[in-house]
Amino acid sequence: MSQAEADLVDDLLGGSHRALARTITKIENRAPGYREIVSALHAHTGDAEVIGVTGSPGAGKSTLVDKLAKRYRDRGLTVGVIAVDPSSPYTGGAVLGDRIRMGSNVGDMDVFVRSMSARGRLGGLSTATADAVKALDAFGKDRIVVETVGAGQNEIDVVRTADTVVVLVQPGSGDDVQMLKAGILEIGDVFVVNKADMDGAARTVADLEEMIHLRREPTATLDTGHHALDGTGGTAGAGDADHGHGGVGETNGEQGTEEWTPEVVETVATSGEGIDDLLETLAAHRDYLETTGRLRAKARTRYAEEIRTLVRSDVSALVERELDAYGGVDALAEAILDRETDPYTVADEIVAPIRDCVGDRRDEDGRDTDE
């Protein structure tokens, strides 16, 4: 690490907002030295609570995040917000500005808001976003909120970054059916029916609760003759919770651990109605994660996936360089087209130097090598 990068890390850890902004810019641009910076910050992470907020456009995500940040500040907590916005087709940068939709917290230095580009992965969190979360965590933010674009299968990326995932649904928009189709129902820890003063809110809440019930008990509507885990003959799961109140549900018979039942919360973000209920639910989920040990398990899974992602990326870069050394992939494709070689032979030749290098290193370390 260069002296300039070391100074940047020291300034960030010392509480410099300018250093934090510069660090996130280097991370987002993948500028030289960013990996060393993130590595140096890692030892200072692990204290922040990370909340992912997702949902279809128009559901009111940004307004809700604004009110969440304000309420956290009222409780004396510092907040970092990363808004993963659509990418500009011209610059690749985020289309929306940092504070356009955070009106309640303008001028509050303890609320740091940053827009980041989705870089063509609609709804997906790039590796840069996960690194930016680490920077905010190391800086000392108590709560970090990651707001993502859209709603769909790519939203599964939120799970890998956030401890708690909040899914927003707009009444009467058909989002409940679309969520079920996209599989997004599977990633939500808390479902928020925002704009709950609109017509159709009660129906949307009922539909979501039914879906949660079916997710926990796929055969709940079938007369299978089986008894529930509690031995009462009824169906255990979300349906046992009070209407509109989830939390820790029944005990998992196989693992002996309690399952979290996603809660459906109604809010009107523009007026702040229901925000306190949402904060209580988020706190309950955090307590569940900590008491059951699942917080550590989620972090372990997240780091395992991060290792795989980084290794794939680095190996891919090495392979691209090797392809260039062979004259480029187009030249190789032309040779295959002329029947001078075949795809498997080309792949073996490209990967061979990397495979041999790894094998030699394992030999030097005294570890077993695959024949």
Secondary structure, 3 states (H helix, E strand, C coil): CCHHHHHHHHHHHCCCHHHHHHHHHHHHHCCCCHHHHHHHHHCCCCCCEEEEEEECCCCCHHHHHHHHHHHHHHCCCCEEEEEEECECCCCCCECCCCCCCCHHHCCCCCEEEEEEECCCCCCCCCHHHHHHHHHHHHHCCCEEEEECCCCCHHHHHHHHHCCEEEEEECCCCCHHHHHHHHCHHHHCCEEEECCCCCCCHHHHHHHHHHHHHHHHCCCCCCCCCCCCCCCCCCCCCHHHCCCCCCEEEEECCCCCCEEEECEEEECECCCCECHHHHHHHHHHHHHHHHHHCHHHHHHHHHHHHHHHHHHHHHHHHHHHHHHHHCCCHHHHHHHHHCCCCCHHHHHHHHHHHHHHHHHHHHHHCCCCCCC
